[in-house]
Amino acid sequence: AQQIAFHLSDLERFWKYLNGTKYVIRAAETKRADSLLYRAMLRDPFLFRRHDKMLLDRLVEELTDGRSGLIGGSPSFRAWVAYSETRFRDAVEFYAEAIRKKPDNYELHAERARSFYHLMRFDSTVAEMNRALEGYRKEDEEDLVVLYESKAMYEYSIAKAYLQTGKLKEAREALGRALTEDLSFYVAHQQMAALALAEGDTATALSEYELAVQLNDDDAPLRADYGMLLIALGKADQAEQHLLRAIELEPWYARLYGLLAHGYEALGKTAQATEYYEKFLARASKSDESRPVAQARLAALGAGGAKE
């Protein structure tokens, strides 16, 4: 949403961005905006970019002097419009047409893959992402690319598609290739940890989480997941530092306070547990399903007296 707001603030700049104007793409403010989408895609490389529709509507209005409807437009632009309107089948067809016209534009394969994903055609998703990778590898390393289009991101996307069909071995191999492309791609370790947990391998999960947090210090959900696992394994004392860091990064993320309260309770630190249950309740929505549990724990802690 922040990235879309940035582009909406200057449609002329956005048009130049779409057309690959180098000084616009290389500008520090543009890179910051791209980094927002990159961070979102680290959470989910196939996230539906629902705010694109707002930006496209404004851009079309600007290009057509306020007249309704899309006049002309390249196949890739029409594909983007179709995607933004959840017409994923149309998007797939328009992207195919765009690829026929510009076979060297590998990013079109990645966008087509994302449309296939929303149609739950995961084999096609993998095939298109692999075509994007093939194109990427043919490109000169000095060619200008946007931040969120990378070989590591494509491999990560492939892994996510494999997971949808239960192909754990193939998913793990894709994550390994992502790390080969970019050793700092920490979410691959995070996903490896999740795969290990699914197979009951807690030792590997802990190791992968530790690698992930060493590579990235400012991902609050990552710290939360690691802290939750540590608490579940009876290592609440080790979880404390990760949850406190997560709270520092995302102070309005209510779940973190509840997790830390649970950890303090496991350590017998009643006063701290009480404090963080109260902080959780102050931030959590009224419909949060964890509220009754937190309220019950607060009542039980109050009845038992406070301990340091």
PyMOL commands that set and color helices and strands:
alter all, ss='L'
color gray80, all
select helices_A, chain A and resi 2-8+11-18+22-25+28-43+52-63+75-84+88-101+106-118+122-138+151-164+168-181+186-198+202-215+220-232+236-249+254-266+270-283+291-304
alter helices_A, ss='H'
color red, helices_A
deselect
rebuild
show_as cartoon
